[in-house]
Amino acid sequence: FVYRWPLPLASLARQCPEHPGFADRVELYADGMELANGFEELTDASEQRRRFEQDLENRKAEGRSEVPLDDNLIKSLEQGLPESSGMALGVDRLIMWLCGIQNIRDVICFSENEI
């Protein structure tokens, strides 16, 4: 498990109370392959907006294309989102690891065009 990610690398995760500058985010690796990731949700609307705006400023400074700010998420947070967390397991990656398969295309059940 790799945990406590730098905040700039975890824009939707809550800041770790015991370690300012880090987020309550975790990833599970096996033999160097990421199998799962999860985090405590950031539920503070003003902090989420600040992070989104900072990300947009960084993109602009780097000459990258603009993306719209997710106002729907901000509005949802303003309505009140309970404390929550979760972890997502990449079943395709788990199958790769269990079967010793090197290329994810050899385990997915559909092509990119079918997504």
GISUL-V114109 format. One line per field, one symbol per residue. ss: DSSP state (H for helix, E for strand, L for the rest). phi: phi as a letter, one per 20 degrees, with the letter a starting at -180 (. if undefined). psi: psi as a letter, one per 40 degrees, with the letter a starting at -180 (. if undefined). A space follows every 10 residues. Layout:
# GISUL-V114109
ss=???
phi=???
psi=???
This chain:
# GISUL-V114109
ss=LEEEEEHHHL LLELELLLLL LEEEEEEEEE LLEEEEEEEE ELLLHHHHHH HHHHHHHHHH HLLLLLLLLL HHHHHHHHHL LLLLEEEEEL HHHHHHHHHL LLLHHHLLLL LHHHL
phi=.dcmeggfdb fdefffgecg ncdfcbcdcc lndfdbbaaf ffdefffffg fgffffffff femeffcfff fffgfffffo dfgbbabdee gffffgffem eedffecfeb effef
psi=hhigihdeeg eeiihhdegi eiigiiihih fehhdiiiih hhehdddddd dddddddddd defiiiiihg dddddddddh hihiiihhhg ddddddddef hdhddeeiei idee.
